[in-house]
Amino acid sequence: MEATPPRCLFLLCLFMSKLSPDGAESQESSDGSHALQEPVWLTDVPEAMEFIAAAEVALIGFFQDLEIPAVSLFHDVVQKYPGVAFGISTDSQVLAHYNITGNTISLFRLVDNEQLDLQSEAMENIDANKLSRFIEINSLHLVTEYNPVTVIGLFNSKIKIHLLLMMNKASPEYEESMRSYQKAAKLFRGKVLFILVDSGIKGNGKVISFFKLKTSELPALAIYRTLDEEWDTLPKAEVSLELVQNFCDGFLKGKWPRENEESEEKTQKVEL
């Protein structure tokens, strides 16, 4: 796991302030049901590559021995995570292709092309809670909804620029805004992590206030670089593909409207 830069600790602790001692709750649909799914058997390298490429998040059990306890645990958690594609492979060529030398469970993320492996010592002591936590922390999608567990995975990602859309999911504009936001996320895959912060959740007010935004200024975009804590905001944003793309491009090129506005204000005061 990559060490969190010291200057990011405050924001990380802020984001994690609601984290319960025993981790996140299970991911269920609103009616408490789950979409039925089973692990896909991956019998060769092309099949495994296609399986991984087709999923935003894929979890694959690479097993040399199907009798170990981790195999039954793997099957048990499948129904808990409908947003994750589950696969199993015992093929030696598949294991070799992904540098697997023993029984391993690996998580693959489309958003940053990351492969995260449960190490052999972790596999020996694996239980349902540990496996669930591994999935919950590391399941980053093209657009990841903020919660105190996913934020750990966000800060451990190799992508250090995060874009946050702060918006109430109950608002009439939400569905259309998310479609545009998701389209933009595909354009910046590997460069920017796209995050949704539901302003309808009371606890998320700490994240919104960190960026010096008020409820009256939502929906808003905030872009943040974890390495040096440089950030910028775009209040009252009418979320469109063009607006999100321009906002990200500007930040990536070193253009920060917030700083420009501050400079203009100072200039105007001097002239007066």
Secondary structure by P-SEA (a helix, b strand, c coil): cccccccaaaaaaaaacccccccccccccccccccbbbbbbbccaaaaaaaaaaccbbbbbbccccccaaaaaaaaaccccccbbbbbbccaaaaaaacccccbbbbbbcccbbbbbccaaaaaaccaaaaaaaaaacccccbbbbccaaaaaaaaccccbbbbbbccccccaaaaaaaaaaaaaaaacccbbbbbbccccccaaaaaaaaccccccccbbbbbbcccccccccccccccaaaaaaaaaaaaacccaaaaaaaaaaaaaaac
